[in-house]
Amino acid sequence: MQNDPGAIRSTDATSTLEVALENTRRGAEAIRRGGGLFAATRLAAEIEALRLWAESSGCFRHYEELSRPPDSFGYEHEVWFPKSGSPNPRVLKATYDNSFGVMPDGREATPVGYLERLRLQNQIFGDDIELEGVFEPSFALIRIITSQQAIQGRPAEMEEIEIFFSQRSFQRCIWHGKNVWFREADRVICADTHGGNILVTHEGDMAAIDVPAMLAPDDFTPQEA
């Protein structure tokens, strides 16, 4: 996993993640305009739009791994580690039913916010998060399934995290009462930058494995940390 100190870069090819993001955004807008059951809230519209896209694109799947207890879990995901000896070990993650984590400003994320966050993680930090598909454990409930490279390492210390973000032209500030990192060049905000989300590998490199990110809104008014 390579870390890119520069600003957001463009990708050469459109990934499944980006396609899902764009189709969910456009589909939800159409659902809200059309009215009906799923138009009541943005969350409901985005869940239905993502489900419809996944169904039409072949990304609506059943996952055998989800039938066994997870190897780990957190606030946003259940996690399954790769089998020992896998040639390309990847960690599988599943969001909880109709729950997609939290944005850096403290809001509950919708599918669009969650997918945008993953896209930014790939672009900012050189992560390789892939959208594996969408799983429906029961009617009207979905889980977003992703995978990323398995990283062996230890949690980063606070001083190491400070250097990691400073080298990438981020400045620490306070927003909505939380410590966040902001980069003016591309107006990206990163939150929850603790050692559980940033690892130091056995080789001494640093990898941001699960850092919530978003583009700053027009009314972004941070306070000096």
Secondary structure, DSSP 4 states (H G I P E B T S, - for coil): -----SS----SS--HHHHHHHHHHHHHHHHHHH-SGGGSSHHHHHHHHHHHHHHHHT-B---GGGGS--SEE-SSEEEEPPPTT-SS-EEEEEEPTT---B-TTSPBPPHHHHHHHHHHHHHHH----EEEEEEEEETTEEEEEEEEE---EEEPPHHHHHHHHHTTT-EEEEETTEEEEEETTTTEEE---STTTEEEETTS-EEESS--EEEPPTT---EE-
